[in-house]
């Protein structure tokens, strides 16, 4: 399973950047929740989810992203999704139950926008 999806996070000031690389499906979805819980341990204001290296996402993966969004909001943080491929962006936009909080094309755009707004 670990070879199908890699997840790691990096602390950046009051924020956490969570990177996902590989395939997000029924076999790997639990790893997303585990990574989120670990990333939220530092009580960040924002969680940047970088999907630049995500190569596949099925319906179970979509549910994992929805759960991640709820988990981050419950922790009092904001989820910012970056690096989505066009197909995934269109799919998430069609899911009315999933609210995307400012999806950015690149991680640098998202961090810069948030830090300039301070």
Phi and psi restraints in degrees (range 20) as a CNS / XPLOR table:
assign (resid 1 and name C) (resid 2 and name N)
       (resid 2 and name CA) (resid 2 and name C) 1.0 -61.5 20.0 2
assign (resid 2 and name N) (resid 2 and name CA)
       (resid 2 and name C) (resid 3 and name N) 1.0 -25.6 20.0 2
assign (resid 2 and name C) (resid 3 and name N)
       (resid 3 and name CA) (resid 3 and name C) 1.0 -81.0 20.0 2
assign (resid 3 and name N) (resid 3 and name CA)
       (resid 3 and name C) (resid 4 and name N) 1.0 -14.2 20.0 2
assign (resid 3 and name C) (resid 4 and name N)
       (resid 4 and name CA) (resid 4 and name C) 1.0 -85.2 20.0 2
assign (resid 4 and name N) (resid 4 and name CA)
       (resid 4 and name C) (resid 5 and name N) 1.0 -34.2 20.0 2
assign (resid 4 and name C) (resid 5 and name N)
       (resid 5 and name CA) (resid 5 and name C) 1.0 -141.9 20.0 2
assign (resid 5 and name N) (resid 5 and name CA)
       (resid 5 and name C) (resid 6 and name N) 1.0 129.9 20.0 2
assign (resid 5 and name C) (resid 6 and name N)
       (resid 6 and name CA) (resid 6 and name C) 1.0 -112.5 20.0 2
assign (resid 6 and name N) (resid 6 and name CA)
       (resid 6 and name C) (resid 7 and name N) 1.0 137.8 20.0 2
assign (resid 6 and name C) (resid 7 and name N)
       (resid 7 and name CA) (resid 7 and name C) 1.0 -133.5 20.0 2
assign (resid 7 and name N) (resid 7 and name CA)
       (resid 7 and name C) (resid 8 and name N) 1.0 130.3 20.0 2
assign (resid 7 and name C) (resid 8 and name N)
       (resid 8 and name CA) (resid 8 and name C) 1.0 -147.9 20.0 2
assign (resid 8 and name N) (resid 8 and name CA)
       (resid 8 and name C) (resid 9 and name N) 1.0 156.7 20.0 2
assign (resid 8 and name C) (resid 9 and name N)
       (resid 9 and name CA) (resid 9 and name C) 1.0 -128.5 20.0 2
assign (resid 9 and name N) (resid 9 and name CA)
       (resid 9 and name C) (resid 10 and name N) 1.0 156.1 20.0 2
assign (resid 9 and name C) (resid 10 and name N)
       (resid 10 and name CA) (resid 10 and name C) 1.0 -134.4 20.0 2
assign (resid 10 and name N) (resid 10 and name CA)
       (resid 10 and name C) (resid 11 and name N) 1.0 131.9 20.0 2
assign (resid 10 and name C) (resid 11 and name N)
       (resid 11 and name CA) (resid 11 and name C) 1.0 -81.0 20.0 2
assign (resid 11 and name N) (resid 11 and name CA)
       (resid 11 and name C) (resid 12 and name N) 1.0 134.3 20.0 2
assign (resid 11 and name C) (resid 12 and name N)
       (resid 12 and name CA) (resid 12 and name C) 1.0 -137.5 20.0 2
assign (resid 12 and name N) (resid 12 and name CA)
       (resid 12 and name C) (resid 13 and name N) 1.0 101.8 20.0 2
assign (resid 12 and name C) (resid 13 and name N)
       (resid 13 and name CA) (resid 13 and name C) 1.0 52.4 20.0 2
assign (resid 13 and name N) (resid 13 and name CA)
       (resid 13 and name C) (resid 14 and name N) 1.0 -120.9 20.0 2
assign (resid 13 and name C) (resid 14 and name N)
       (resid 14 and name CA) (resid 14 and name C) 1.0 -89.9 20.0 2
assign (resid 14 and name N) (resid 14 and name CA)
       (resid 14 and name C) (resid 15 and name N) 1.0 10.2 20.0 2
assign (resid 14 and name C) (resid 15 and name N)
       (resid 15 and name CA) (resid 15 and name C) 1.0 -119.6 20.0 2
assign (resid 15 and name N) (resid 15 and name CA)
       (resid 15 and name C) (resid 16 and name N) 1.0 163.1 20.0 2
assign (resid 15 and name C) (resid 16 and name N)
       (resid 16 and name CA) (resid 16 and name C) 1.0 -127.1 20.0 2
assign (resid 16 and name N) (resid 16 and name CA)
       (resid 16 and name C) (resid 17 and name N) 1.0 136.9 20.0 2
assign (resid 16 and name C) (resid 17 and name N)
       (resid 17 and name CA) (resid 17 and name C) 1.0 -107.0 20.0 2
assign (resid 17 and name N) (resid 17 and name CA)
       (resid 17 and name C) (resid 18 and name N) 1.0 121.4 20.0 2
assign (resid 17 and name C) (resid 18 and name N)
       (resid 18 and name CA) (resid 18 and name C) 1.0 -109.5 20.0 2
assign (resid 18 and name N) (resid 18 and name CA)
       (resid 18 and name C) (resid 19 and name N) 1.0 118.1 20.0 2
assign (resid 18 and name C) (resid 19 and name N)
       (resid 19 and name CA) (resid 19 and name C) 1.0 -101.6 20.0 2
assign (resid 19 and name N) (resid 19 and name CA)
       (resid 19 and name C) (resid 20 and name N) 1.0 131.3 20.0 2
assign (resid 19 and name C) (resid 20 and name N)
       (resid 20 and name CA) (resid 20 and name C) 1.0 -117.0 20.0 2
assign (resid 20 and name N) (resid 20 and name CA)
       (resid 20 and name C) (resid 21 and name N) 1.0 133.5 20.0 2
assign (resid 20 and name C) (resid 21 and name N)
       (resid 21 and name CA) (resid 21 and name C) 1.0 -136.8 20.0 2
assign (resid 21 and name N) (resid 21 and name CA)
       (resid 21 and name C) (resid 22 and name N) 1.0 129.2 20.0 2
assign (resid 21 and name C) (resid 22 and name N)
       (resid 22 and name CA) (resid 22 and name C) 1.0 116.1 20.0 2
assign (resid 22 and name N) (resid 22 and name CA)
       (resid 22 and name C) (resid 23 and name N) 1.0 -142.3 20.0 2
assign (resid 22 and name C) (resid 23 and name N)
       (resid 23 and name CA) (resid 23 and name C) 1.0 -109.2 20.0 2
assign (resid 23 and name N) (resid 23 and name CA)
       (resid 23 and name C) (resid 24 and name N) 1.0 128.7 20.0 2
assign (resid 23 and name C) (resid 24 and name N)
       (resid 24 and name CA) (resid 24 and name C) 1.0 -108.0 20.0 2
assign (resid 24 and name N) (resid 24 and name CA)
       (resid 24 and name C) (resid 25 and name N) 1.0 106.4 20.0 2
assign (resid 24 and name C) (resid 25 and name N)
       (resid 25 and name CA) (resid 25 and name C) 1.0 -148.6 20.0 2
assign (resid 25 and name N) (resid 25 and name CA)
       (resid 25 and name C) (resid 26 and name N) 1.0 -166.2 20.0 2
assign (resid 25 and name C) (resid 26 and name N)
       (resid 26 and name CA) (resid 26 and name C) 1.0 -59.0 20.0 2
assign (resid 26 and name N) (resid 26 and name CA)
       (resid 26 and name C) (resid 27 and name N) 1.0 -31.8 20.0 2
assign (resid 26 and name C) (resid 27 and name N)
       (resid 27 and name CA) (resid 27 and name C) 1.0 -77.2 20.0 2
assign (resid 27 and name N) (resid 27 and name CA)
       (resid 27 and name C) (resid 28 and name N) 1.0 -26.4 20.0 2
assign (resid 27 and name C) (resid 28 and name N)
       (resid 28 and name CA) (resid 28 and name C) 1.0 -112.8 20.0 2
assign (resid 28 and name N) (resid 28 and name CA)
       (resid 28 and name C) (resid 29 and name N) 1.0 -9.3 20.0 2
assign (resid 28 and name C) (resid 29 and name N)
       (resid 29 and name CA) (resid 29 and name C) 1.0 -55.3 20.0 2
assign (resid 29 and name N) (resid 29 and name CA)
       (resid 29 and name C) (resid 30 and name N) 1.0 -39.9 20.0 2
assign (resid 29 and name C) (resid 30 and name N)
       (resid 30 and name CA) (resid 30 and name C) 1.0 -59.2 20.0 2
assign (resid 30 and name N) (resid 30 and name CA)
       (resid 30 and name C) (resid 31 and name N) 1.0 -28.6 20.0 2
assign (resid 30 and name C) (resid 31 and name N)
       (resid 31 and name CA) (resid 31 and name C) 1.0 -64.1 20.0 2
assign (resid 31 and name N) (resid 31 and name CA)
       (resid 31 and name C) (resid 32 and name N) 1.0 -33.2 20.0 2
assign (resid 31 and name C) (resid 32 and name N)
       (resid 32 and name CA) (resid 32 and name C) 1.0 -63.4 20.0 2
assign (resid 32 and name N) (resid 32 and name CA)
       (resid 32 and name C) (resid 33 and name N) 1.0 -45.6 20.0 2
assign (resid 32 and name C) (resid 33 and name N)
       (resid 33 and name CA) (resid 33 and name C) 1.0 -64.8 20.0 2
assign (resid 33 and name N) (resid 33 and name CA)
       (resid 33 and name C) (resid 34 and name N) 1.0 -42.5 20.0 2
assign (resid 33 and name C) (resid 34 and name N)
       (resid 34 and name CA) (resid 34 and name C) 1.0 -60.2 20.0 2
assign (resid 34 and name N) (resid 34 and name CA)
       (resid 34 and name C) (resid 35 and name N) 1.0 -43.0 20.0 2
assign (resid 34 and name C) (resid 35 and name N)
       (resid 35 and name CA) (resid 35 and name C) 1.0 -66.2 20.0 2
assign (resid 35 and name N) (resid 35 and name CA)
       (resid 35 and name C) (resid 36 and name N) 1.0 -37.3 20.0 2
assign (resid 35 and name C) (resid 36 and name N)
       (resid 36 and name CA) (resid 36 and name C) 1.0 -65.9 20.0 2
assign (resid 36 and name N) (resid 36 and name CA)
       (resid 36 and name C) (resid 37 and name N) 1.0 -45.0 20.0 2
assign (resid 36 and name C) (resid 37 and name N)
       (resid 37 and name CA) (resid 37 and name C) 1.0 -60.1 20.0 2
assign (resid 37 and name N) (resid 37 and name CA)
       (resid 37 and name C) (resid 38 and name N) 1.0 -43.3 20.0 2
assign (resid 37 and name C) (resid 38 and name N)
       (resid 38 and name CA) (resid 38 and name C) 1.0 -64.8 20.0 2
assign (resid 38 and name N) (resid 38 and name CA)
       (resid 38 and name C) (resid 39 and name N) 1.0 -41.6 20.0 2
assign (resid 38 and name C) (resid 39 and name N)
       (resid 39 and name CA) (resid 39 and name C) 1.0 -67.3 20.0 2
assign (resid 39 and name N) (resid 39 and name CA)
       (resid 39 and name C) (resid 40 and name N) 1.0 -33.1 20.0 2
assign (resid 39 and name C) (resid 40 and name N)
       (resid 40 and name CA) (resid 40 and name C) 1.0 -80.4 20.0 2
assign (resid 40 and name N) (resid 40 and name CA)
       (resid 40 and name C) (resid 41 and name N) 1.0 -7.7 20.0 2
assign (resid 40 and name C) (resid 41 and name N)
       (resid 41 and name CA) (resid 41 and name C) 1.0 -61.0 20.0 2
assign (resid 41 and name N) (resid 41 and name CA)
       (resid 41 and name C) (resid 42 and name N) 1.0 -27.0 20.0 2
assign (resid 41 and name C) (resid 42 and name N)
       (resid 42 and name CA) (resid 42 and name C) 1.0 -88.5 20.0 2
assign (resid 42 and name N) (resid 42 and name CA)
       (resid 42 and name C) (resid 43 and name N) 1.0 5.2 20.0 2
assign (resid 42 and name C) (resid 43 and name N)
       (resid 43 and name CA) (resid 43 and name C) 1.0 54.0 20.0 2
assign (resid 43 and name N) (resid 43 and name CA)
       (resid 43 and name C) (resid 44 and name N) 1.0 56.5 20.0 2
assign (resid 43 and name C) (resid 44 and name N)
       (resid 44 and name CA) (resid 44 and name C) 1.0 -71.4 20.0 2
assign (resid 44 and name N) (resid 44 and name CA)
       (resid 44 and name C) (resid 45 and name N) 1.0 159.9 20.0 2
assign (resid 44 and name C) (resid 45 and name N)
       (resid 45 and name CA) (resid 45 and name C) 1.0 -79.3 20.0 2
assign (resid 45 and name N) (resid 45 and name CA)
       (resid 45 and name C) (resid 46 and name N) 1.0 -36.9 20.0 2
assign (resid 45 and name C) (resid 46 and name N)
       (resid 46 and name CA) (resid 46 and name C) 1.0 -134.7 20.0 2
assign (resid 46 and name N) (resid 46 and name CA)
       (resid 46 and name C) (resid 47 and name N) 1.0 146.5 20.0 2
assign (resid 46 and name C) (resid 47 and name N)
       (resid 47 and name CA) (resid 47 and name C) 1.0 -118.3 20.0 2
assign (resid 47 and name N) (resid 47 and name CA)
       (resid 47 and name C) (resid 48 and name N) 1.0 118.5 20.0 2
assign (resid 47 and name C) (resid 48 and name N)
       (resid 48 and name CA) (resid 48 and name C) 1.0 -93.6 20.0 2
assign (resid 48 and name N) (resid 48 and name CA)
       (resid 48 and name C) (resid 49 and name N) 1.0 119.8 20.0 2
assign (resid 48 and name C) (resid 49 and name N)
       (resid 49 and name CA) (resid 49 and name C) 1.0 -100.9 20.0 2
assign (resid 49 and name N) (resid 49 and name CA)
       (resid 49 and name C) (resid 50 and name N) 1.0 108.6 20.0 2
assign (resid 49 and name C) (resid 50 and name N)
       (resid 50 and name CA) (resid 50 and name C) 1.0 -94.1 20.0 2
assign (resid 50 and name N) (resid 50 and name CA)
       (resid 50 and name C) (resid 51 and name N) 1.0 111.5 20.0 2
assign (resid 50 and name C) (resid 51 and name N)
       (resid 51 and name CA) (resid 51 and name C) 1.0 -104.3 20.0 2
assign (resid 51 and name N) (resid 51 and name CA)
       (resid 51 and name C) (resid 52 and name N) 1.0 16.7 20.0 2
assign (resid 51 and name C) (resid 52 and name N)
       (resid 52 and name CA) (resid 52 and name C) 1.0 -53.4 20.0 2
assign (resid 52 and name N) (resid 52 and name CA)
       (resid 52 and name C) (resid 53 and name N) 1.0 -38.4 20.0 2
assign (resid 52 and name C) (resid 53 and name N)
       (resid 53 and name CA) (resid 53 and name C) 1.0 -101.6 20.0 2
assign (resid 53 and name N) (resid 53 and name CA)
       (resid 53 and name C) (resid 54 and name N) 1.0 12.9 20.0 2
assign (resid 53 and name C) (resid 54 and name N)
       (resid 54 and name CA) (resid 54 and name C) 1.0 -78.6 20.0 2
assign (resid 54 and name N) (resid 54 and name CA)
       (resid 54 and name C) (resid 55 and name N) 1.0 121.4 20.0 2
assign (resid 54 and name C) (resid 55 and name N)
       (resid 55 and name CA) (resid 55 and name C) 1.0 -100.6 20.0 2
assign (resid 55 and name N) (resid 55 and name CA)
       (resid 55 and name C) (resid 56 and name N) 1.0 -16.9 20.0 2
assign (resid 55 and name C) (resid 56 and name N)
       (resid 56 and name CA) (resid 56 and name C) 1.0 -155.2 20.0 2
assign (resid 56 and name N) (resid 56 and name CA)
       (resid 56 and name C) (resid 57 and name N) 1.0 142.3 20.0 2
assign (resid 56 and name C) (resid 57 and name N)
       (resid 57 and name CA) (resid 57 and name C) 1.0 -149.7 20.0 2
assign (resid 57 and name N) (resid 57 and name CA)
       (resid 57 and name C) (resid 58 and name N) 1.0 116.1 20.0 2
assign (resid 57 and name C) (resid 58 and name N)
       (resid 58 and name CA) (resid 58 and name C) 1.0 -98.2 20.0 2
assign (resid 58 and name N) (resid 58 and name CA)
       (resid 58 and name C) (resid 59 and name N) 1.0 -169.9 20.0 2
assign (resid 58 and name C) (resid 59 and name N)
       (resid 59 and name CA) (resid 59 and name C) 1.0 -63.9 20.0 2
assign (resid 59 and name N) (resid 59 and name CA)
       (resid 59 and name C) (resid 60 and name N) 1.0 -34.1 20.0 2
assign (resid 59 and name C) (resid 60 and name N)
       (resid 60 and name CA) (resid 60 and name C) 1.0 -65.4 20.0 2
assign (resid 60 and name N) (resid 60 and name CA)
       (resid 60 and name C) (resid 61 and name N) 1.0 -37.9 20.0 2
assign (resid 60 and name C) (resid 61 and name N)
       (resid 61 and name CA) (resid 61 and name C) 1.0 -63.4 20.0 2
assign (resid 61 and name N) (resid 61 and name CA)
       (resid 61 and name C) (resid 62 and name N) 1.0 -39.3 20.0 2
assign (resid 61 and name C) (resid 62 and name N)
       (resid 62 and name CA) (resid 62 and name C) 1.0 -62.2 20.0 2
assign (resid 62 and name N) (resid 62 and name CA)
       (resid 62 and name C) (resid 63 and name N) 1.0 -42.2 20.0 2
assign (resid 62 and name C) (resid 63 and name N)
       (resid 63 and name CA) (resid 63 and name C) 1.0 -64.5 20.0 2
assign (resid 63 and name N) (resid 63 and name CA)
       (resid 63 and name C) (resid 64 and name N) 1.0 -35.2 20.0 2
assign (resid 63 and name C) (resid 64 and name N)
       (resid 64 and name CA) (resid 64 and name C) 1.0 -64.3 20.0 2
assign (resid 64 and name N) (resid 64 and name CA)
       (resid 64 and name C) (resid 65 and name N) 1.0 -38.2 20.0 2
assign (resid 64 and name C) (resid 65 and name N)
       (resid 65 and name CA) (resid 65 and name C) 1.0 -67.7 20.0 2
assign (resid 65 and name N) (resid 65 and name CA)
       (resid 65 and name C) (resid 66 and name N) 1.0 -38.8 20.0 2
assign (resid 65 and name C) (resid 66 and name N)
       (resid 66 and name CA) (resid 66 and name C) 1.0 -63.4 20.0 2
assign (resid 66 and name N) (resid 66 and name CA)
       (resid 66 and name C) (resid 67 and name N) 1.0 -42.9 20.0 2
assign (resid 66 and name C) (resid 67 and name N)
       (resid 67 and name CA) (resid 67 and name C) 1.0 -63.9 20.0 2
assign (resid 67 and name N) (resid 67 and name CA)
       (resid 67 and name C) (resid 68 and name N) 1.0 -40.4 20.0 2
assign (resid 67 and name C) (resid 68 and name N)
       (resid 68 and name CA) (resid 68 and name C) 1.0 -59.7 20.0 2
assign (resid 68 and name N) (resid 68 and name CA)
       (resid 68 and name C) (resid 69 and name N) 1.0 -44.2 20.0 2
assign (resid 68 and name C) (resid 69 and name N)
       (resid 69 and name CA) (resid 69 and name C) 1.0 -59.7 20.0 2
assign (resid 69 and name N) (resid 69 and name CA)
       (resid 69 and name C) (resid 70 and name N) 1.0 -45.1 20.0 2
assign (resid 69 and name C) (resid 70 and name N)
       (resid 70 and name CA) (resid 70 and name C) 1.0 -64.2 20.0 2
assign (resid 70 and name N) (resid 70 and name CA)
       (resid 70 and name C) (resid 71 and name N) 1.0 -42.9 20.0 2
assign (resid 70 and name C) (resid 71 and name N)
       (resid 71 and name CA) (resid 71 and name C) 1.0 -62.1 20.0 2
assign (resid 71 and name N) (resid 71 and name CA)
       (resid 71 and name C) (resid 72 and name N) 1.0 -43.7 20.0 2
assign (resid 71 and name C) (resid 72 and name N)
       (resid 72 and name CA) (resid 72 and name C) 1.0 -65.8 20.0 2
assign (resid 72 and name N) (resid 72 and name CA)
       (resid 72 and name C) (resid 73 and name N) 1.0 -45.0 20.0 2
assign (resid 72 and name C) (resid 73 and name N)
       (resid 73 and name CA) (resid 73 and name C) 1.0 -63.2 20.0 2
assign (resid 73 and name N) (resid 73 and name CA)
       (resid 73 and name C) (resid 74 and name N) 1.0 -41.9 20.0 2
assign (resid 73 and name C) (resid 74 and name N)
       (resid 74 and name CA) (resid 74 and name C) 1.0 -61.3 20.0 2
assign (resid 74 and name N) (resid 74 and name CA)
       (resid 74 and name C) (resid 75 and name N) 1.0 -31.9 20.0 2
assign (resid 74 and name C) (resid 75 and name N)
       (resid 75 and name CA) (resid 75 and name C) 1.0 -79.6 20.0 2
assign (resid 75 and name N) (resid 75 and name CA)
       (resid 75 and name C) (resid 76 and name N) 1.0 -1.8 20.0 2
assign (resid 75 and name C) (resid 76 and name N)
       (resid 76 and name CA) (resid 76 and name C) 1.0 85.2 20.0 2
assign (resid 76 and name N) (resid 76 and name CA)
       (resid 76 and name C) (resid 77 and name N) 1.0 15.6 20.0 2
assign (resid 76 and name C) (resid 77 and name N)
       (resid 77 and name CA) (resid 77 and name C) 1.0 -110.5 20.0 2
assign (resid 77 and name N) (resid 77 and name CA)
       (resid 77 and name C) (resid 78 and name N) 1.0 174.6 20.0 2
assign (resid 77 and name C) (resid 78 and name N)
       (resid 78 and name CA) (resid 78 and name C) 1.0 -115.8 20.0 2
assign (resid 78 and name N) (resid 78 and name CA)
       (resid 78 and name C) (resid 79 and name N) 1.0 136.2 20.0 2
assign (resid 78 and name C) (resid 79 and name N)
       (resid 79 and name CA) (resid 79 and name C) 1.0 -94.8 20.0 2
assign (resid 79 and name N) (resid 79 and name CA)
       (resid 79 and name C) (resid 80 and name N) 1.0 128.1 20.0 2
assign (resid 79 and name C) (resid 80 and name N)
       (resid 80 and name CA) (resid 80 and name C) 1.0 -119.5 20.0 2
assign (resid 80 and name N) (resid 80 and name CA)
       (resid 80 and name C) (resid 81 and name N) 1.0 117.1 20.0 2
assign (resid 80 and name C) (resid 81 and name N)
       (resid 81 and name CA) (resid 81 and name C) 1.0 -96.3 20.0 2
assign (resid 81 and name N) (resid 81 and name CA)
       (resid 81 and name C) (resid 82 and name N) 1.0 130.1 20.0 2
assign (resid 81 and name C) (resid 82 and name N)
       (resid 82 and name CA) (resid 82 and name C) 1.0 -129.1 20.0 2
assign (resid 82 and name N) (resid 82 and name CA)
       (resid 82 and name C) (resid 83 and name N) 1.0 156.2 20.0 2
assign (resid 82 and name C) (resid 83 and name N)
       (resid 83 and name CA) (resid 83 and name C) 1.0 72.2 20.0 2
assign (resid 83 and name N) (resid 83 and name CA)
       (resid 83 and name C) (resid 84 and name N) 1.0 25.7 20.0 2
assign (resid 83 and name C) (resid 84 and name N)
       (resid 84 and name CA) (resid 84 and name C) 1.0 -74.8 20.0 2
assign (resid 84 and name N) (resid 84 and name CA)
       (resid 84 and name C) (resid 85 and name N) 1.0 138.8 20.0 2
assign (resid 84 and name C) (resid 85 and name N)
       (resid 85 and name CA) (resid 85 and name C) 1.0 -72.9 20.0 2
assign (resid 85 and name N) (resid 85 and name CA)
       (resid 85 and name C) (resid 86 and name N) 1.0 152.1 20.0 2
assign (resid 85 and name C) (resid 86 and name N)
       (resid 86 and name CA) (resid 86 and name C) 1.0 -53.7 20.0 2
assign (resid 86 and name N) (resid 86 and name CA)
       (resid 86 and name C) (resid 87 and name N) 1.0 -40.5 20.0 2
assign (resid 86 and name C) (resid 87 and name N)
       (resid 87 and name CA) (resid 87 and name C) 1.0 -64.4 20.0 2
assign (resid 87 and name N) (resid 87 and name CA)
       (resid 87 and name C) (resid 88 and name N) 1.0 -43.9 20.0 2
assign (resid 87 and name C) (resid 88 and name N)
       (resid 88 and name CA) (resid 88 and name C) 1.0 -66.2 20.0 2
assign (resid 88 and name N) (resid 88 and name CA)
       (resid 88 and name C) (resid 89 and name N) 1.0 -39.7 20.0 2
assign (resid 88 and name C) (resid 89 and name N)
       (resid 89 and name CA) (resid 89 and name C) 1.0 -59.2 20.0 2
assign (resid 89 and name N) (resid 89 and name CA)
       (resid 89 and name C) (resid 90 and name N) 1.0 -45.9 20.0 2
assign (resid 89 and name C) (resid 90 and name N)
       (resid 90 and name CA) (resid 90 and name C) 1.0 -63.1 20.0 2
assign (resid 90 and name N) (resid 90 and name CA)
       (resid 90 and name C) (resid 91 and name N) 1.0 -42.0 20.0 2
assign (resid 90 and name C) (resid 91 and name N)
       (resid 91 and name CA) (resid 91 and name C) 1.0 -63.6 20.0 2
assign (resid 91 and name N) (resid 91 and name CA)
       (resid 91 and name C) (resid 92 and name N) 1.0 -46.4 20.0 2
assign (resid 91 and name C) (resid 92 and name N)
       (resid 92 and name CA) (resid 92 and name C) 1.0 -66.1 20.0 2
assign (resid 92 and name N) (resid 92 and name CA)
       (resid 92 and name C) (resid 93 and name N) 1.0 -35.1 20.0 2
assign (resid 92 and name C) (resid 93 and name N)
       (resid 93 and name CA) (resid 93 and name C) 1.0 -64.7 20.0 2
assign (resid 93 and name N) (resid 93 and name CA)
       (resid 93 and name C) (resid 94 and name N) 1.0 -30.7 20.0 2
assign (resid 93 and name C) (resid 94 and name N)
       (resid 94 and name CA) (resid 94 and name C) 1.0 -76.6 20.0 2
assign (resid 94 and name N) (resid 94 and name CA)
       (resid 94 and name C) (resid 95 and name N) 1.0 -21.2 20.0 2
assign (resid 94 and name C) (resid 95 and name N)
       (resid 95 and name CA) (resid 95 and name C) 1.0 -81.7 20.0 2
assign (resid 95 and name N) (resid 95 and name CA)
       (resid 95 and name C) (resid 96 and name N) 1.0 101.1 20.0 2
assign (resid 95 and name C) (resid 96 and name N)
       (resid 96 and name CA) (resid 96 and name C) 1.0 -65.3 20.0 2
assign (resid 96 and name N) (resid 96 and name CA)
       (resid 96 and name C) (resid 97 and name N) 1.0 -24.0 20.0 2
assign (resid 96 and name C) (resid 97 and name N)
       (resid 97 and name CA) (resid 97 and name C) 1.0 -80.5 20.0 2
assign (resid 97 and name N) (resid 97 and name CA)
       (resid 97 and name C) (resid 98 and name N) 1.0 -5.7 20.0 2
assign (resid 97 and name C) (resid 98 and name N)
       (resid 98 and name CA) (resid 98 and name C) 1.0 -114.0 20.0 2
assign (resid 98 and name N) (resid 98 and name CA)
       (resid 98 and name C) (resid 99 and name N) 1.0 115.3 20.0 2
assign (resid 98 and name C) (resid 99 and name N)
       (resid 99 and name CA) (resid 99 and name C) 1.0 -96.1 20.0 2
assign (resid 99 and name N) (resid 99 and name CA)
       (resid 99 and name C) (resid 100 and name N) 1.0 115.6 20.0 2
assign (resid 99 and name C) (resid 100 and name N)
       (resid 100 and name CA) (resid 100 and name C) 1.0 -82.8 20.0 2
assign (resid 100 and name N) (resid 100 and name CA)
       (resid 100 and name C) (resid 101 and name N) 1.0 124.7 20.0 2
assign (resid 100 and name C) (resid 101 and name N)
       (resid 101 and name CA) (resid 101 and name C) 1.0 -91.7 20.0 2
assign (resid 101 and name N) (resid 101 and name CA)
       (resid 101 and name C) (resid 102 and name N) 1.0 95.8 20.0 2
assign (resid 101 and name C) (resid 102 and name N)
       (resid 102 and name CA) (resid 102 and name C) 1.0 49.3 20.0 2
assign (resid 102 and name N) (resid 102 and name CA)
       (resid 102 and name C) (resid 103 and name N) 1.0 71.7 20.0 2
assign (resid 102 and name C) (resid 103 and name N)
       (resid 103 and name CA) (resid 103 and name C) 1.0 -70.8 20.0 2
assign (resid 103 and name N) (resid 103 and name CA)
       (resid 103 and name C) (resid 104 and name N) 1.0 128.9 20.0 2
assign (resid 103 and name C) (resid 104 and name N)
       (resid 104 and name CA) (resid 104 and name C) 1.0 -111.4 20.0 2
assign (resid 104 and name N) (resid 104 and name CA)
       (resid 104 and name C) (resid 105 and name N) 1.0 152.8 20.0 2
assign (resid 104 and name C) (resid 105 and name N)
       (resid 105 and name CA) (resid 105 and name C) 1.0 -69.6 20.0 2
assign (resid 105 and name N) (resid 105 and name CA)
       (resid 105 and name C) (resid 106 and name N) 1.0 -37.9 20.0 2
assign (resid 105 and name C) (resid 106 and name N)
       (resid 106 and name CA) (resid 106 and name C) 1.0 -134.7 20.0 2
assign (resid 106 and name N) (resid 106 and name CA)
       (resid 106 and name C) (resid 107 and name N) 1.0 150.2 20.0 2
assign (resid 106 and name C) (resid 107 and name N)
       (resid 107 and name CA) (resid 107 and name C) 1.0 -58.3 20.0 2
assign (resid 107 and name N) (resid 107 and name CA)
       (resid 107 and name C) (resid 108 and name N) 1.0 -42.1 20.0 2
assign (resid 107 and name C) (resid 108 and name N)
       (resid 108 and name CA) (resid 108 and name C) 1.0 -61.9 20.0 2
assign (resid 108 and name N) (resid 108 and name CA)
       (resid 108 and name C) (resid 109 and name N) 1.0 -36.7 20.0 2
assign (resid 108 and name C) (resid 109 and name N)
       (resid 109 and name CA) (resid 109 and name C) 1.0 -63.6 20.0 2
assign (resid 109 and name N) (resid 109 and name CA)
       (resid 109 and name C) (resid 110 and name N) 1.0 -42.8 20.0 2
assign (resid 109 and name C) (resid 110 and name N)
       (resid 110 and name CA) (resid 110 and name C) 1.0 -67.1 20.0 2
assign (resid 110 and name N) (resid 110 and name CA)
       (resid 110 and name C) (resid 111 and name N) 1.0 -48.3 20.0 2
assign (resid 110 and name C) (resid 111 and name N)
       (resid 111 and name CA) (resid 111 and name C) 1.0 -64.2 20.0 2
assign (resid 111 and name N) (resid 111 and name CA)
       (resid 111 and name C) (resid 112 and name N) 1.0 -43.4 20.0 2
assign (resid 111 and name C) (resid 112 and name N)
       (resid 112 and name CA) (resid 112 and name C) 1.0 -62.4 20.0 2
assign (resid 112 and name N) (resid 112 and name CA)
       (resid 112 and name C) (resid 113 and name N) 1.0 -44.9 20.0 2
assign (resid 112 and name C) (resid 113 and name N)
       (resid 113 and name CA) (resid 113 and name C) 1.0 -61.3 20.0 2
assign (resid 113 and name N) (resid 113 and name CA)
       (resid 113 and name C) (resid 114 and name N) 1.0 -45.6 20.0 2
assign (resid 113 and name C) (resid 114 and name N)
       (resid 114 and name CA) (resid 114 and name C) 1.0 -66.8 20.0 2
assign (resid 114 and name N) (resid 114 and name CA)
       (resid 114 and name C) (resid 115 and name N) 1.0 -39.2 20.0 2
assign (resid 114 and name C) (resid 115 and name N)
       (resid 115 and name CA) (resid 115 and name C) 1.0 -77.9 20.0 2
assign (resid 115 and name N) (resid 115 and name CA)
       (resid 115 and name C) (resid 116 and name N) 1.0 -27.0 20.0 2
assign (resid 115 and name C) (resid 116 and name N)
       (resid 116 and name CA) (resid 116 and name C) 1.0 -73.2 20.0 2
assign (resid 116 and name N) (resid 116 and name CA)
       (resid 116 and name C) (resid 117 and name N) 1.0 -27.4 20.0 2
assign (resid 116 and name C) (resid 117 and name N)
       (resid 117 and name CA) (resid 117 and name C) 1.0 -75.1 20.0 2
assign (resid 117 and name N) (resid 117 and name CA)
       (resid 117 and name C) (resid 118 and name N) 1.0 -12.3 20.0 2
